[in-house]
Each structure stands twice: as structure tokens, then as C-alpha cells.
Amino acid sequence: MTQLQSAVAVDREDSPRMDRLLAPRSIAVIGASSDPHKISGRPIAYLRRFGYSGRIIPVNPHNDEIQGLRAYPEIAAVDGPVDLALIMVPAERAAGAVRACGRAGVPFVIVVASGFAEVGTRGAALEADLRAAVAETGVRLLGPNCLGMISLRDGAVPTFSPVLESAADLRPGPVAFVSQSGAFGSFLFGELHDLRIGLSHYITTGNEMDVSGPDLLAGLVADGGVRVLLTYLEGVTSGTQLLQVARDAHVADKPIVMVKAGRSTTGAAAARSHTASLAGDDRVFDALMRGHGVVRVDSQEELLDAAQVFGASRRTSGRRLTILSESGGAAVMMTDTAVDVGLEVPAWEDAWQARLDEFVPAYGSTRNPVDFTAALLTDPGMLRAGLSTAIAHPGTDMIAVLVGNADHFADPLLEAIEDLYAATDLPIVVVWTGGSGRPRSRLRECGIPCFTDPVRAARALGRLADHSLRPPLPTPLRPDDVDPAAAARIVGHARAEGRTALDEQESAALVRAYRIPVTDSAVARTAAEAVTSAHRFAAPVAVKVLSSRIAHKSEIGGVRLGLATPDEVAAAAAELLDVARAHGEHDPRLLVQPMWSGPAEMILGARHDPALGPVVLAGFGGILVELLRDSCVAAAPTDHETAARMLHGLTGAPLLSGIRGGPALDVEVVVDSLVRLSWLVSDLGDEIAEIDLNPLLVDAVGAGACAVDALVLLRERR
């Protein structure tokens, strides 16, 4: 697949409604063949086989009739409107076909041909012509180099993909699937079919010359018949659009389950600041997607597992899982995983255990997990009674039923599960291991999620709980005491001098404009001036090289700490002036600051991600920041609640409350500073590349916090 690009703006006011692509009332197939076995003949055959409810229009100048349908010599000759044209001609003729569709008023086309920029110079010229055709006509184009679309809801299957050959009993449903890979998408389509997950749409995006994955997801979020969205992504050209889609899906309670390939962060090696290294592209993408309610998974298996539980269209009001099992070992395995993913498996109260004692063998267990033992196989009424009791228990939010090697006893067990599943709206999953597979197929036909592995089932339930209990989206409010104009002036001064970095004094002034606590300082050009400046502060002091060209002063020996006497300050200043000259500073300057101390060192950072926009970062910092890698990221601007969740989600969060006799830290100051920093990077738009406040020394509650080093890098202007 070629690099994802966008030919025209996706927010054009004159763009046709996406439902004319997703639910077309008429489909023309340009270049249609009379032979249903040929690639160009399959779309007509599929549309007829799957009962497409709209008008099918073959277009071919060499035939009057194609597969029993009237054929037209050209798209302009078609009587009546055409919502969608599937263009089945070679790459050399694709642009001409698009222009013809534009003249005929066709709003959407699908170009399946390959052979564009991915094949060299000649293909690049064809692609440029195709882009020009899209720009000239305003026609929205899906592809090129894609498989087309499958909409099972109304039989709209404008595709040549052979996945339809072996899937005669496809099940329509509320799950939509958008893939940037045709081959991988087809693999998953087959798996979804085997799991009996009902699909509304399966769409591959190809090269994304125009219509993008986020475009399609936006249209599907707005579709009332779609309740779950699955997507496989390899790249994102409009991260801000994808975030808006995620917001809309969050509000509509439509989970987006996403696999995104390409987790490597090759650009991190060249990062000039700690913030850039910690907030590598995939790390930012992952944090922002999760922060907007997207369920990101890492594998094909996890996508399919999530599709099962979300496709059942049930939500949970809590994290308490009741496990009913034939096997004690399987129950223990599931319990361990459930706890790992944030679920609870609480023991039942004595009174409720007494109810189970009436039918669970004495050598079983009634605590939760409930172990029926193998006696379940000869007494299927035990499962019905146990499941009824679990549904009635006020501490049950979700239920897992574990059964194995029970084909011979399957029918009464299946009947109990099916009856009680229909009698409740609690999420219920079944883990049915071994045997012929018939019981699993039967349960899936009933829409009941069914697994073969208790670990995978527990992880899927964990994702369901995370989504069901997701926090609301942030509602940021700008603090009323910030000074955006002062911040803009500081940036403007650096720009006027042709710089893309602020020195530490300027960086401190920038964050101070947003009332973020940063240490005081004084500038010195000689050792004597440094001694004079040090008298302004209580000893000891720190002296640093001051330069916009040196990002990390400690790495060149450009910092001296704990200087208590004038002689120490003078000696350190003389050394640092030499260090600065050795690194190209012809008129070296120093920064003198009071020393700060605090029980904890943190880092606050911000950056403007090229694809996703402004983000903020918080973590435990200092010189060990990249070793500990304990940090989290959120979109900017953010609110107090989100900032607090960020801090309390850190691995080192117990430090904030005080451990081993240490004081509780002034978390409120850190939260407030993070919110203010998020507004700073947001207000300055695309001016900021990175902001790095490291370390932010945090003192005990009431004693505040203070950034003792600040680095601001500006974005390169093109």
C-alpha cells in the first residue's frame, strides 16, 4: 500500500452525504463483464446473489445486457440518479471514468485498480491525473487499490473480493469493519463470519487518495444501525479528524475497537528533549485514543474477542465478575487474569453461598469462583440454578460460564445458558473448551459470546468494563489569570531573531505567563556578576550555562549545584563561561538560581504532534526520567479531572500520597500546573514543538511545587 495521502479537504461544504456511499440506493458498475466468474463480472453477480435492494446498473459500451440486466454504453446514458459507481477499468482509464462520473452527477466512486504511485514513475503520473480528476469534479473517491465495500444490511456489495464466495450465510448485524489493508481485512472478515458476528459493513480503504478511514468511521458513527466499529489502521493523515470521530463515538456510546500497526518510534532517536523521547508518535496516539474511549488492541485475536463482547450490545455497571465453572483450574486461571485487567472476583456472602450449597457438591466451592466440579455434566440443572442465582446476586456485574469436553451433555447445558441469557441484560460470556465445536457454534448463533480460552475471555470482559465505565470527555476551562499575549510576544521575539529555541530564561518567562511556578533567576556575563546575582538569593545557589542552542546543559557539564559561598560561585562561573565558549558561545551568559528541594521530582511536558495536535505529558522525572519511563499523555487543553487521573494513573502514584513515612505531596499544584501547561501549548497553536519542565520539584501538601529547569523548542517553519 502506498503512503496514505489526502487529495482534497474532507470537510468541504459541498461534499455529498456519506450515507450515499454507505447505503447507496443505486450502484453502477463501470466496465462490468457478462462473465460472473471474472473479476469485473463478480460485482454484478454478488449484488444479485445478496439481494441488493437498490438499482444495479451495468455500464459497458460493448453489451446491451449483462447478467440479465440492461447495460448502458456510458455513465452519462443512465436514466435516473446514481449514488455510487464501482469503477472496474484499468488504472490508465480510471481518471477518465471519474471525470465522466462527475459530469453525470455521481457523488461517490470506488476505484479498485492498482498500478499507481506504488509502481513507479508511470504510475505516479496516472495517480496525479486521478487526483486532478477528483479535484476537478468534486466526486468523492474510495481507493484506489481497494477491494470495495460490503454492506450486508441491504445487500450493497460493490466488490470483487472472493471472500463472498465462501460466505453464503453471512449474518447482518450492528458491527462495522473498516480496514486499511485489503488482505488482512479479508482474513478478519472470514474470522468474524466464523464467529457469527453480525456485520453491517466491511470496507477497505486502499490508498486513501480521497475518502479516508476516519471519513468512513465518521459516517458509520452517524449511522443508526451501527453500534460497534472495528478498524485496522496502518497510518493516519488527519489525527485531529480521527479524534473528533472518537469523541462522537464516545458520546454515542459506540465503541471503536482498533488495531493500529506501526508501533515503532524511529523518530525518537533524534529527539532533542526528554518530552519528545517519552511522547513518541505511537505513545501519543495510544494515549489520545484511549483517552477518547477508543479500545485499542494489539492483535487479530484481541480484535475478534472484543468484537464478540461488544457485538452482544451489553454494558456493565461495574467490575464485579461472577465465575461459574466446571473446572477449578480454569476458574483460577480466569480469576488471575480478571484481576490483572482490573476486574474484581469478590467472594460471595455466607447467605448467598448457602443458596449454592443446596445444589453444589460439598467437594466443590461456593465462594466465587463457583466450582460445580464435573458433577455439572450429569446434573445440568445445577448450571441453571447456579446461573439464576448469579443473575439475582446484587454483587454480580458480569458472568462467565466455564464448561469443557461436554459434547455428550451439551444440549441441556446450552438450553440453560440460552434461556437465562435471554432473561437478563447482564453481560454473560461462555468459555467452552474441547469437543466438536458444535456447542460454541450454537451459542454464537444465539449471539452469546463464546471462547475457548478463559484468559482471552477475561481480557475481553476487562475491555468491556473499561469502555462501559469510561470517564467523561474533558470539559476544559481556560484559567482566567493567564496572559496569552505575553507568551506570544516571547515567541515572537525568538522568531524575529530566526531562532527555533528559547533559552532557559525565556522559557521560564513563557510558562510564568500562564502562572506555572518556576524558579526565580538572574543573568550574569562574568564571574563577578554571578557573585552579585547570587546575593539576591539565599545560599546555596545553582549556576548554569544560558543558551538557546544548548538544550541539555548537564550533558556538556554546563550546571553547577549547591554553591554556598561567593568563592564557590565565582569559581563555578569561570568554569562554565569556558564551557559555553567551547560550545560555540561567543558572548556566553550564565543563569544564577536559588536551589530548591522537594521529596519528589516530576516532569511536565507538552508538544504539538504533527498528526494529533497539542498534547501534555506528566510523569516522574529528573535525570532518571527516561530510565523510569513512568509518564502519561493527554490531549490539550485538558481539565482538572483528567489531569488528576493522569497523575494517579502513574506507576509511582503511591508516592503522591506519601509512603514509608514520607509526606503527602502537593498534588493540587501539579494538577493545576498541568492544566495551565495544556492551555499554553493549545493557545500558541502550532508555534510550539516541545515544552519540557524537568524537574518539577514537588513539596509536601501546602508547600507547593516549582520547576527548576525549562526548555521550549519552537516548530520549524516551512
C-alpha positions, -999 to +999 in steps of 0.1 A: +000+000+000+013+035-009+018+062+017-015+074+028-024+108+014-054+130+010-061+147-023-089+171-012-102+185+020-125+162+039-146+190+053-157+205+020-191+222+025-203+207-009-193+172+000-221+147-005-235+129+025-216+098+034-247+077+035-248+078-003-217+057-001-226+036+029-262+030+019-264+036-018-298+034-035-283+027-069-249+013-079-233+015-114-205-010-123-183+007-150-165-020-170-189-047-159-185-082-175-211-107-186-190-135-171-198-137-133-165-156-127-143-127-140-132-100-116-152-074-135-182-097-135-183-106-098-198-073-085-230-077-106-232-114-095-227-106-059-252-077-058-278-100-072-269-130-050-270-110-018-303-094-027-293-058-031-324-037-027-314-008-049-309-004-087-280-023-103-266-005-134-240-023-156-220+001-178-202-014-208-202+000-244-199-035-259-230-051-244-267-043-243-274-067-215-251-080-187-261-109-165-297-104-172-297-066-166-299-038-191-264-024-198-256+012-207-228+023-230-216+051-207-225+065-173-240+096-190-266+074-207-281+061-174-316+073-168-320+083-132-297+091-103-266+070-095-254+072-059-222+051-063-201+039-093-178+010-089-150+016-115-136-017-127-114-004-155-076-005-156-055+023-140-049+040-174-087+046-178-096+054-141-093+092-143-114+094-174-141+073-157-140+096-127-144+127-149-174+110-167-190+103-133-185+139-123-202+151-154-231+127-148-236+139-112-224+107-095-213+117-059-192+086-050-169+063-069-148+033-059-116+027-079-103-008-073-074-007-098-038-008-087-008+004-106-005+040-094+024+056-075+033+023-059+047+010-092+070+039-103+071+070-125+044+060-149+021+050-121+028+083-103+017+102-134-016+082-135-021+089-098-016+126-104-042+125-132-066+107-109-061+133-082-068+160-106-100+143-117-112+142-081-103+178-075-119+190-107-152+171-103-158+171-065-165+134-068-155+115-036-133+086-043-127+054-022-094+038-032-077+033-055-062-002-049-090-014-027-115-043-026-146-021-025-174-023+001-197-050+016-229-038+032-248-068+045-277-047+058-291-041+023-270-063+001-249-035-012-218-054-021-199-034-047-168-056-045-149-083-065-135-098-033-137-136-033-145-136+005-181-136-006-177-169-024-174-190+007-198-169+029-233-177+016-248-174+051-234-140+061-252-125+091-261-088+090-257-071+123-246-039+141-208-043+137-189-023+110-153-030+100-130-006+082-096-018+071-066-001+055-054-035+044-074-054+019-057-088+025-056-085+063-091-072+064-103-102+044-087-125+068-105-109+096-138-108+077-136-145+074-129-149+111-158-126+120-181-146+098-169-179+115-177-163+149-212-154+137-206-117+144-232-098+125-217-072+102-233-041+088-203-030+067-169-042+056-149-015+038-113-014+026-097+020+020-068+012-003-045+041-010-069+067+006-064+092-022-096+109-010-120+091+013-101+081+044-106+057+072-117+085+095-142+097+069-158+062+068-157+059+106-174+093+109-202+081+086-206+049+104-208+066+138-237+087+124-254+055+111-282+045+135-278+008+126-242+006+136-234+000+173-197-012+172-169-001+149-138-022+142-108-008+124-074-018+113-051+012+107-016+014+093-013+052+093-033+084+100-031+116+079-057+135+099-053+127+135-075+156+146-103+142+124-099+108+140-100+123+175-133+141+165-147+107+153-136+092+186-154+120+205-186+115+186-184+077+191-178+083+228-209+104+231-230+080+210-217+050+232-204+033+201-171+016+209-143+018+183-121-013+186-088-005+169-057-024+158-030+001+146+001-013+131+035+005+132+043+010+168+080+018+163+091+053+171+121+057+148+120+095+152+126+092+190+164+087+185+167+122+171+145+139+197+161+169+213+142+169+245+130+143+271+094+151+263+098+142+226+115+109+236+088+100+260+059+111+239+069+092+207+043+091+179+027+058+189+027+066+226+009+098+219-015+081+195-022+054+220-028+077+249-051+100+230-071+072+215-077+056+249-084+090+264-112+094+239-127+060+246-111+040+218-105+004+226-070-003+212-059-039+209-027-054+198-036-084+177-061-101+155-072-124+183-079-094+207-099-076+180-121-107+174-125-112+212-135-076+217-159-079+187-177-107+204-183-090+237-191-056+222-212-071+194-235-085+220-245-049+227-245-052+265-228-029+290-218-034+326-224-011+355-194-024+375-163-046+375-175-075+397-173-108+378-190-140+389-174-171+376-193-204+373-171-233+364-169-270+359-131-268+364-114-253+394-082-248+375-098-229+346-116-207+372-084-199+389-067-190+356-096-167+347-096-151+381-059-143+379-064-126+345-095-108+356-077-092+385-048-083+362-071-064+338-089-045+366-119-067+373-130-079+407-139-115+416-154-109+451-163-138+474-200-142+480-216-136+513-225-165+535-262-162+529-257-164+491-232-193+495-259-211+514-281-209+484-255-225+463-248-252+489-283-266+481-270-280+448-232-276+446-214-307+458-197-304+491-163-310+474-170-280+452-167-243+461-194-217+465-172-186+472-167-172+437-153-186+416-181-212+419-167-247+412-195-270+402-170-298+396-176-324+369-209-332+386-223-304+364-221-328+334-245-353+350-267-327+366-273-299+341-300-284+364-271-273+386-260-248+359-295-235+355-298-230+393-263-215+396-268-191+367-302-180+381-286-174+415-257-154+399-281-132+380-300-125+411-270-117+432-267-079+438-229-081+436-228-095+401-220-072+372-208-098+347-209-136+345-186-161+329-196-198+325-167-223+320-175-257+306-152-283+289-154-315+270-192-317+274-205-325+239-224-356+251-242-335+278-243-303+258-280-298+250-295-292+284-265-271+294-269-250+263-306-246+269-300-233+304-275-208+291-297-196+263-328-193+284-311-173+312-291-152+288-323-141+273-338-134+307-311-108+318-293-078+303-261-087+323-230-094+301-225-132+300-197-150+283-192-187+279-158-205+278-165-239+262-133-259+257-127-291+238-152-311+219-166-308+184-172-271+183-210-276+178-219-261+213-198-230+205-214-226+171-249-229+187-242-203+213-227-179+188-258-183+166-277-170+196-254-140+199-238-153+231-200-146+232-182-179+234-145-185+239-121-215+241-097-198+265-106-183+299-077-159+297-089-143+265-125-142+278-113-123+309-093-098+289-123-092+267-145-086+297-119-062+311-122-042+279-159-042+281-157-029+317-132-002+308-154+010+280-187+008+300-171+027+329-150+051+308-147+087+323-165+115+305-146+135+280-127+166+294-145+199+296-116+223+297-120+258+310-091+283+305-078+298+337-087+335+338-053+347+350-032+336+321-015+360+297-015+346+261-004+380+247+028+379+269+035+344+258+030+353+221+054+382+225+082+360+239+078+335+210+076+364+185+109+378+198+126+345+192+111+341+158+123+376+148+158+365+156+154+334+135+156+310+164+136+278+170+145+275+207+142+297+237+169+300+263+160+289+298+153+325+310+128+330+281+114+295+286+107+303+323+091+336+313+068+318+289+055+293+314+053+321+340+029+339+318+005+311+325+011+312+362+031+279+363+055+280+392+091+283+380+122+293+400+135+328+400+168+336+383+193+363+374+216+366+343+253+371+346+280+376+319+310+374+342+321+356+374+317+389+393+282+394+381+274+358+391+286+365+426+265+397+427+234+379+414+239+351+440+235+376+468+198+380+457+191+345+468+196+325+500+225+302+497+231+277+482+226+286+446+229+269+412+247+284+382+240+272+346+251+280+311+224+301+294+220+294+257+191+287+233+215+264+213+222+240+242+191+220+251+205+198+278+231+217+298+240+188+322+252+167+292+280+192+285+289+199+321+270+231+320+255+231+355+269+236+390+247+230+420+249+237+458+272+267+456+272+281+492+299+308+492+310+337+469+343+319+461+324+287+450+301+308+428+330+327+412+350+295+405+320+277+391+310+307+369+345+309+355+345+273+346+310+275+330+319+305+309+348+284+294+323+255+288+300+278+270+328+292+248+339+257+240+304+250+227+303+280+203+290+308+225+310+339+216+292+361+242+285+335+269+259+341+296+251+323+329+219+318+349+220+320+386+191+305+406+183+296+441+184+259+450+151+241+455+145+208+471+115+185+474+106+149+482+098+141+445+110+151+411+084+152+383+083+162+347+056+182+329+058+184+292+039+195+261+043+191+224+025+197+192+021+164+175+021+168+137-008+145+132-027+147+165-023+183+176-013+196+211-007+171+239+006+173+275+027+148+295+032+142+332+055+118+350+082+112+375+112+130+362+147+143+370+177+127+354+160+092+356+130+102+336+139+081+305+150+052+326+118+051+347+096+059+318+067+065+342+046+090+324+012+096+308-001+117+279-034+135+272-048+159+246-045+196+252-063+215+265-074+193+294-094+198+326-087+193+363-103+159+365-084+144+336-051+159+349-057+143+383-065+109+367-032+112+347-012+117+379-030+089+398-025+066+369+013+067+372+031+036+384+047+058+411+013+073+421+016+060+457+045+085+462+019+113+458+001+102+490+033+096+509+049+062+516+073+049+543+067+079+564+072+104+536+048+134+533+019+135+510+028+157+481+011+189+469-007+172+440-031+201+435-003+224+425+009+198+400-026+192+386-031+230+383+002+234+365-006+206+341-039+222+332-022+256+327+005+240+305-021+223+284-037+257+277-003+272+269+005+247+242-030+249+229-032+287+228+001+290+210-013+268+182+014+253+160+042+276+173+053+251+200+073+220+191+080+209+227+080+223+263+100+205+289+097+213+327+121+189+342+125+186+371+094+200+387+102+196+424+071+188+444+070+195+481+046+184+508+009+194+508+007+232+512+044+238+503+038+239+466+060+229+437+085+246+414+100+239+380+138+244+383+146+239+346+126+248+315+131+241+278+109+254+250+115+244+213+096+261+185+083+243+154+103+247+122+085+269+097+084+257+061 
